[in-house]
């Protein structure tokens, strides 16, 4: 009985694994560089929001956060998930007790956030991922926690 012939004319395993290794290293370095850039961008942004929050009212903070989100230079998921953190830095810069007293905190669902976004002409097309709603949810959480923090 004769063994079947095997075609060995393709690229060698060593070449394929070597190319894959180089690709992995290059992509890893690029991902790390992007991460460092995003981290530095957020550090500057949070410092800027600490400064702006001293001058802005709550609606001004929402506007500043939405403007930041629209021009965010980090990865999109980081920008989307960063809205509560950026909004919190703006809010903690001064006492927001007057605003917190005017918010309806009785509803656990906080449906007023969508109405607020609609009133400011930034309606949420996707209610699960909406920077405006996230900003107002942050305000809601900030007030519920006595201006000491936000449940992320």
C-alpha positions as CSV (number, residue, x, y, z in Angstrom):
1,X,0.0,0.0,0.0
2,X,1.4,3.4,-1.0
3,X,0.9,6.6,1.0
4,X,-0.9,9.5,-0.6
5,X,1.2,12.4,-1.8
6,X,1.1,15.5,0.3
7,X,1.4,18.9,-1.3
8,X,4.0,21.0,0.6
9,X,4.3,23.9,-1.9
10,X,2.5,26.5,0.4
11,X,4.2,28.9,2.8
12,X,6.0,27.2,5.7
13,X,4.6,27.0,9.2
14,X,7.6,29.1,10.4
15,X,6.8,31.9,8.0
16,X,3.0,31.9,8.9
17,X,3.7,31.9,12.7
18,X,6.5,34.5,12.3
19,X,4.2,36.9,10.3
20,X,1.4,36.4,12.9
21,X,3.8,37.2,15.7
22,X,5.0,40.4,14.1
23,X,1.3,41.4,13.5
24,X,0.4,40.7,17.2
25,X,3.4,42.8,18.4
26,X,2.6,45.7,16.1
27,X,-1.1,45.7,17.0
28,X,-0.2,45.5,20.7
29,X,2.1,48.5,20.5
30,X,-0.6,50.5,18.6
31,X,-3.3,49.6,21.1
32,X,-1.1,50.5,24.1
33,X,-0.2,53.9,22.4
34,X,-3.9,54.6,21.8
35,X,-4.7,53.7,25.4
36,X,-2.0,56.1,26.7
37,X,-3.3,58.9,24.4
38,X,-6.8,58.3,25.7
39,X,-5.7,58.3,29.3
40,X,-3.8,61.6,28.9
41,X,-6.8,63.1,27.1
42,X,-9.1,62.1,30.0
43,X,-6.7,63.6,32.6
44,X,-6.7,66.9,30.8
45,X,-10.5,66.8,30.3
46,X,-11.2,66.1,34.0
47,X,-8.9,68.9,35.1
48,X,-10.7,71.2,32.7
49,X,-14.1,70.2,34.0
50,X,-13.0,70.8,37.5
51,X,-12.2,74.3,36.5
52,X,-15.3,74.9,34.4
53,X,-17.6,73.5,37.1
54,X,-16.8,76.4,39.4
55,X,-18.4,78.8,36.9
56,X,-21.2,76.8,35.3
57,X,-24.6,76.0,36.5
58,X,-26.0,72.5,36.0
59,X,-27.3,73.2,32.5
60,X,-24.0,74.7,31.7
61,X,-22.3,71.5,32.9
62,X,-24.6,69.4,30.7
63,X,-23.8,71.6,27.7
64,X,-20.1,71.4,28.4
65,X,-20.2,67.6,28.7
66,X,-22.3,67.2,25.5
67,X,-19.8,69.5,23.7
68,X,-16.9,67.4,25.1
69,X,-18.6,64.2,24.0
70,X,-19.2,65.5,20.5
71,X,-15.6,66.4,20.1
72,X,-14.0,63.6,22.2
73,X,-10.6,62.5,20.9
74,X,-10.4,59.2,22.8
75,X,-11.9,55.8,21.7
76,X,-15.7,56.0,21.2
77,X,-16.5,53.5,23.9
78,X,-14.3,55.4,26.3
79,X,-16.0,58.7,25.4
80,X,-19.5,57.1,25.8
81,X,-18.6,55.6,29.1
82,X,-16.8,58.7,30.3
83,X,-19.8,61.0,30.3
84,X,-20.7,60.2,34.0
85,X,-17.2,60.8,35.2
86,X,-16.8,64.0,33.2
87,X,-20.2,65.3,34.4
88,X,-19.3,64.4,38.0
89,X,-16.2,66.5,37.9
90,X,-18.2,69.4,36.6
91,X,-20.9,69.0,39.3
92,X,-18.6,68.6,42.4
93,X,-16.9,72.0,41.7
94,X,-19.7,73.8,43.6
95,X,-22.8,73.3,45.8
96,X,-25.8,72.0,43.7
97,X,-28.3,71.8,46.5
98,X,-30.7,74.2,44.9
99,X,-30.8,72.2,41.7
100,X,-31.1,68.9,43.6
101,X,-34.1,70.1,45.6
102,X,-35.9,70.9,42.3
103,X,-35.4,67.5,40.8
104,X,-38.0,64.8,41.2
105,X,-36.2,62.0,42.9
106,X,-39.3,60.0,43.8
107,X,-39.2,58.0,40.6
108,X,-36.6,55.2,40.6
109,X,-36.6,55.2,36.8
110,X,-35.8,58.9,36.5
111,X,-37.8,59.3,33.3
112,X,-37.4,63.0,33.6
113,X,-33.9,62.7,32.0
114,X,-35.4,62.0,28.6
115,X,-37.8,64.9,28.9
116,X,-34.9,67.2,29.8
117,X,-33.0,66.1,26.8
118,X,-36.0,66.7,24.6
119,X,-36.5,70.2,26.0
120,X,-32.9,71.1,25.3
121,X,-33.2,69.9,21.7
122,X,-30.8,66.9,22.2
123,X,-33.4,64.0,22.1
124,X,-32.2,60.5,22.6
125,X,-32.7,58.3,19.6
126,X,-31.2,55.3,21.5
127,X,-32.3,55.5,25.1
128,X,-29.6,53.0,26.2
129,X,-26.7,55.0,24.7
130,X,-27.4,58.7,24.9
131,X,-24.8,61.1,26.2
132,X,-27.5,63.6,27.2
133,X,-29.5,61.1,29.2
134,X,-26.2,59.9,30.8
135,X,-25.4,63.4,31.9
136,X,-28.8,63.9,33.5
137,X,-28.7,60.4,35.1
138,X,-25.4,61.5,36.6
139,X,-27.1,64.6,38.0
140,X,-29.9,62.3,39.4
141,X,-27.3,60.0,41.0
142,X,-25.3,62.9,42.3
143,X,-28.3,64.4,44.0
144,X,-29.5,61.0,45.4
145,X,-26.1,60.5,47.0
146,X,-26.1,63.9,48.7
147,X,-23.6,65.5,46.3
148,X,-20.9,63.2,47.5
149,X,-20.5,61.0,44.5
150,X,-22.2,59.1,41.7
151,X,-23.1,55.4,41.3
152,X,-21.3,54.4,38.2
